Amino acid sequence: MASHRHIHVIDPDFRRRARITYELAHRNLHAEIYEDLEEFASRLPEGGAIFVADEPGRCCAGDVQAMLDARGRAVPVAAYSAEPSPQRIVDAMLGGALDYSRWPFDPALLETALVRLAEEGERRAQLARRGASAKAAIEHLSMREHEVLELMIEGDSNREIGRRLGISPRAVEIHRGNMMRKLNARSPSDAVRLAMYAGLDAVREDERLAA
């Protein structure tokens, strides 16, 4: 694992934080430590991975994940506890934790968790870069081209799109061609894929639910 990899550790127990910092440093990893969720929220990271002590009433994976989601940060989270109950593990995983470990860490299991966090972190970073690139490309579309793309996501034909927008199928073809050229899309499926990377499918679904 790369030496520049950051692991953000949220733990109210300073002795445990110190031990975790030592174990991570031994693996060429840099630990950023936080005493509580308030301190973590004030310095919310944009990358790396997060280890959070799962302590009821103090901090948990679900609270951390909610903070990240609210700020659009795609950082993977793992939780740990000295006495993890099955319910706490289930709650943490449902709250967004990628992994759950028992403290003190088993060296082999810690290595496995760190590898999973690194792989997931890279996957999310790639998705974020892809999404940002797609959003930037879509911003160059005209309003009509944007509307055509949104209806393509729903699987509408040119005739159906024209009927819904009040324009002719030929006009739809022209707008679709201009849209695909601006997006550098080689096929309609390429254009739809870019739209999904940009999150337009989620926006359309939210609009339908709100209607």
Steps between C-alpha positions, in 0.01 A plus 500: 500500500629846413683689774299817435171330587314678780284322756277729705447356847207617715533368855430659843756268666843667469692182591326305230553784251871494579518125450312517170725783382802281578356199318419706192839671498659155514320434170619824339160666548438846638233533770297818546338479843177652635372488855133513405250559223502875556872523429461268202218714358719811524769336283295272278742317268468475124703182459666210674295269721338522842525278809236585760462360851147367528391635838126549564418859583844626398578404141392242245541417134150618414563851635830522312342377176218754535756782533685379192182463295383849596824647365530269199818332625552147366736376773470135612430432870592208727390459862651319798412418859644310796175309545306501173151354534330352191245782506769770515679341206177484299416862587847616397487318168152630428628846591763481228801328660706296255654287775473435875793385715551391859747695714787417555543444128603162369798585272380285211144632521630857523701449182190366326291796617763750385521341156121511466494864607775590252328320212161650582654845542656480155177370347302788651764752392478373142121524508523854638742603223279339238192671641671839511614462138151398388336791685745744342418369152124511559522863615580593139167367372218734406174476693333301220797265462491443875128419484556253216775328698280475810224333299749266336587381852135400537521294181279723286524476120546808282127502431416477871753771588358725229147449627598578860699810402257620234752481216538284189697172496737667251566783746569235767755338267677833453511576872614146576777521241625831640481362853700188412762707318547727804527196729734321256261205521535237228151358552179575691606248765824697549296816557270326746799355684653848537169632627491226762860577604386861548208384715221615267313172549486563877379856442221377273397241757489763774284721279257214435472422872440867580229538235 
